[in-house]
Amino acid sequence: MARVEVTVSDEVMVLFDAAAAALGGRSARIRQLITQAAESAGPQTQTAARTIRTRATSVLLDAFDTARLDAEAAALQIPRSAWVAALVRRRVRHAPTFSRAEAPSLIEIYTELRRLSVSLNQILRAENTGAEQGQNARLDANALDDLRREIRVHMRALKKAFEGNLAYWEIAE
């Protein structure tokens, strides 16, 4: 059976308890609300709900560890639960997780690499078209070297971003 936990203010809980008292109490009323929401969901929502298989895991930490966790999550600008999930994904899947601050830089690098790829395809297409028509288009070697250098710069930046991210999640010994 699934378990649901929710945090609300004390004032809201007092009001909810008062309203739920006539309907069987807090737990009974919450079950009724969840059942009503589930039954009113359309077929698309029900299909999507069946395909998502997430599981919640509780972690009990003392005040010191919680404070450190909060500081780490805040530094990456992600919620505490996202930080813990990222740590697990790193250890289990060897997959990186980037912060909100890092994402725009990575998107910018990706965009630049995409732009360079398009430029390179256009250059090669022009060369091939010229060769098919018996023309010698002669690629500009300097332009190609510039393009290669720019691609290498962006690739190194991406590599450093991934290595830095993966190193962050490693256990310091």
C-alpha positions, -999 to 999 in steps of 0.1 A, spaced: 0 0 0 12 35 -8 18 61 19 14 98 15 31 124 36 23 161 34 34 191 54 10 220 61 10 248 86 -5 241 120 -33 265 113 -44 247 81 -42 214 99 -65 226 127 -90 238 101 -87 205 81 -92 184 112 -123 203 121 -138 199 86 -127 162 84 -141 153 119 -177 148 105 -163 127 76 -144 101 95 -113 120 106 -81 132 90 -70 100 73 -104 90 61 -110 124 46 -76 124 29 -83 89 14 -116 102 2 -100 132 -15 -73 111 -32 -99 85 -43 -121 113 -58 -91 128 -76 -80 95 -90 -115 85 -102 -120 119 -119 -87 116 -138 -91 111 -175 -77 80 -193 -45 98 -203 -37 106 -167 -44 71 -156 -22 57 -184 6 80 -174 2 72 -138 7 35 -146 40 41 -165 56 63 -138 72 40 -113 89 62 -87 94 52 -51 99 74 -21 126 67 4 129 84 37 163 92 52 166 101 88 194 126 95 205 144 127 205 182 128 241 185 117 237 163 87 205 180 78 222 214 80 250 202 57 225 187 33 206 220 32 238 239 25 248 216 -3 214 217 -19 212 255 -16 246 258 -32 233 239 -63 200 258 -61 180 226 -59 156 212 -33 170 188 -6 152 158 -21 167 166 -56 202 167 -41 197 133 -24 182 119 -57 212 133 -76 236 116 -52 218 83 -56 217 86 -94 254 94 -95 263 64 -74 238 39 -90 237 51 -126 269 71 -128 248 99 -142 255 136 -137 230 162 -124 236 198 -131 224 228 -110 201 255 -123 231 278 -124 251 254 -146 223 245 -170 224 278 -191 261 275 -197 257 239 -209 228 249 -231 249 277 -246 278 254 -253 254 229 -269 239 256 -290 273 267 -302 283 232 -311 251 228 -330 258 260 -349 292 248 -358 279 215 -369 254 233 -392 282 254 -406 304 224 -412 276 206 -430 270 237 -452 307 238 -461 309 201 -469 276 203 -489 291 232 -510 323 212 -515 303 181 -527 280 202 -549 310 218 -565 327 185 -571 296 170 -587 295 200 -611 331 195 -620 342 226 -601 370 226 -577 356 245 -547 387 241 -526 379 244 -490 397 272 -472 421 253 -449 424 283 -425 386 284 -421 385 247 -414 413 250 -389 394 279 -372 363 258 -371 382 228 -356 398 250 -329 364 264 -320 348 230 -318 377 217 -296 373 247 -272 336 239 -268 342 202 -264 368 209 -237 344 231 -219 317 204 -219 342 178 -208 353 200 -179 317 206 -169 309 168 -169 342 160 -151 336 187 -125 300 175 -119 310 139 -116 339 148 -92 314 168 -70 294 137 -63 325 115 -56 332 105 -20 363 123 -8 387 99 8 
